[in-house]
């Protein structure tokens, strides 16, 4: 059984262009695509419609491989890609990321993950939450000491 779509909304402290670019850049993804106890990720991306990605999350006890295909790339407002891993039982699920300007230099990010197995939906909610916090921290770090950290606006 698939769970209802997982939806997370955050306000991040960077403009949509920077956030979009962070999602399609392998060195950037390697830094922040590392939820929980994951120490680092090894990332390969081909950011074009039909292009594929592979993310190997290196944890202290085991590795977690994720792969997928880019379905939509509309810079700077929308990405859609498939997401397949052991946690999805090898089934292809779909992730969409919508970016909307929000105030001066901020962006409201909405992430929707569809097709997750019921038993893994909450783990994915936690994982995506960690990933988005690390993304915001990475963007703030790149922007310098005056950048403020965005926060969780709502999560449904």
C-alpha positions as CSV (number, residue, x, y, z in Angstrom):
1,X,0.0,0.0,0.0
2,X,1.1,3.5,-0.7
3,X,0.7,6.3,1.9
4,X,-0.9,9.6,1.1
5,X,1.5,12.0,-0.5
6,X,4.1,13.4,1.9
7,X,4.1,17.2,1.8
8,X,6.6,19.4,3.5
9,X,6.8,23.2,3.2
10,X,9.7,25.3,4.4
11,X,10.9,28.9,3.9
12,X,14.5,28.9,3.0
13,X,16.9,31.9,3.2
14,X,17.9,32.1,-0.5
15,X,16.3,33.1,-3.7
16,X,14.7,30.4,-5.9
17,X,17.6,30.3,-8.5
18,X,20.1,29.4,-5.8
19,X,17.9,26.7,-4.4
20,X,17.1,25.2,-7.8
21,X,20.8,25.2,-8.7
22,X,21.7,23.4,-5.5
23,X,19.3,20.6,-6.4
24,X,21.0,20.0,-9.8
25,X,24.7,20.4,-8.8
26,X,26.5,17.2,-7.7
27,X,29.0,18.9,-5.3
28,X,26.3,20.8,-3.6
29,X,24.0,17.7,-3.3
30,X,26.9,15.7,-1.8
31,X,27.0,18.2,1.1
32,X,23.4,18.5,2.1
33,X,21.7,15.3,0.8
34,X,22.7,13.5,3.9
35,X,19.9,13.0,6.4
36,X,20.2,11.7,10.0
37,X,23.5,9.9,10.7
38,X,24.5,9.9,7.0
39,X,28.1,11.3,7.1
40,X,28.4,12.2,3.4
41,X,26.9,11.4,0.0
42,X,28.4,10.4,-3.3
43,X,26.4,12.0,-6.1
44,X,26.2,11.6,-9.9
45,X,23.7,13.8,-11.8
46,X,22.7,14.5,-15.4
47,X,20.3,17.4,-14.8
48,X,18.2,17.3,-17.9
49,X,14.7,15.9,-18.7
50,X,15.3,12.2,-19.1
51,X,18.7,12.5,-17.3
52,X,19.4,10.3,-14.3
53,X,20.9,10.7,-10.9
54,X,22.4,8.4,-8.3
55,X,23.0,9.3,-4.6
56,X,24.9,7.0,-2.4
57,X,24.3,8.1,1.2
58,X,27.3,6.9,3.3
59,X,26.3,6.1,6.9
60,X,28.2,4.9,9.9
61,X,26.8,1.3,9.6
62,X,25.5,1.0,6.1
63,X,25.1,2.8,2.8
64,X,21.8,3.8,1.2
65,X,21.5,4.1,-2.6
66,X,18.9,6.2,-4.3
67,X,18.4,6.7,-8.0
68,X,16.0,8.4,-10.3
69,X,15.2,10.2,-13.5
70,X,14.5,13.9,-14.0
71,X,11.0,14.4,-15.3
72,X,10.6,18.2,-15.1
73,X,13.3,20.9,-14.8
74,X,11.8,24.4,-14.9
75,X,14.4,26.7,-13.5
76,X,13.9,28.4,-11.1
77,X,10.5,27.2,-10.0
78,X,10.0,23.5,-10.3
79,X,11.8,20.1,-10.3
80,X,10.1,16.7,-10.6
81,X,12.0,13.4,-10.5
82,X,11.5,9.8,-9.7
83,X,13.0,8.4,-6.5
84,X,13.9,4.7,-6.1
85,X,15.6,3.0,-3.2
86,X,15.5,0.1,-0.9
87,X,13.1,2.1,1.3
88,X,10.6,2.3,-1.6
89,X,11.0,-1.5,-2.1
90,X,12.7,-0.8,-5.4
91,X,9.5,0.9,-6.7
92,X,9.7,4.2,-8.5
93,X,8.1,7.0,-6.4
94,X,7.8,10.7,-7.5
95,X,9.2,13.8,-5.8
96,X,8.2,17.3,-6.8
97,X,9.9,20.5,-5.5
98,X,8.1,23.8,-6.1
99,X,9.9,27.1,-5.4
100,X,8.1,30.4,-4.8
101,X,9.7,33.8,-3.9
102,X,8.9,34.7,-0.3
103,X,10.0,38.1,1.0
104,X,13.4,39.6,0.4
105,X,15.8,36.9,-0.7
106,X,13.7,34.0,0.7
107,X,11.9,31.1,-1.0
108,X,8.9,29.0,0.0
109,X,9.8,25.4,-0.9
110,X,7.1,22.8,-1.2
111,X,8.3,19.2,-1.5
112,X,5.7,16.4,-2.3
113,X,6.8,12.8,-2.3
114,X,4.2,10.4,-3.8
115,X,3.9,6.7,-3.9
116,X,5.8,5.9,-0.7
117,X,5.1,2.6,1.1
118,X,3.0,3.2,4.2
119,X,5.6,1.8,6.6
120,X,8.4,4.1,5.3
121,X,6.5,7.4,5.0
122,X,7.4,8.8,8.4
123,X,11.1,7.9,7.9
124,X,11.0,9.9,4.7
125,X,9.3,12.8,6.4
126,X,12.1,12.9,8.9
127,X,14.8,12.4,6.2
128,X,13.5,15.1,4.0
129,X,13.2,17.5,7.0
130,X,16.9,16.9,7.8
131,X,17.8,17.3,4.2
132,X,16.0,20.7,3.9
133,X,17.6,21.9,7.1
134,X,21.0,21.1,5.8
135,X,20.2,22.7,2.4
136,X,19.2,25.9,4.1
137,X,22.4,25.8,6.3
138,X,24.5,25.2,3.2
139,X,22.9,28.1,1.3
140,X,23.3,30.4,4.3
141,X,27.0,29.4,4.6
142,X,27.6,30.2,1.0
143,X,25.9,33.6,1.4
144,X,28.1,34.6,4.4
145,X,27.6,35.6,8.0
146,X,24.7,38.1,7.3
147,X,22.4,35.3,5.9
148,X,19.7,34.4,8.3
149,X,18.4,30.9,8.7
150,X,14.9,30.1,7.4
151,X,12.6,28.0,9.4
152,X,9.9,25.5,9.3
153,X,6.8,27.3,8.2
154,X,4.4,24.4,8.1
155,X,4.6,20.7,7.4
156,X,1.6,18.7,6.4
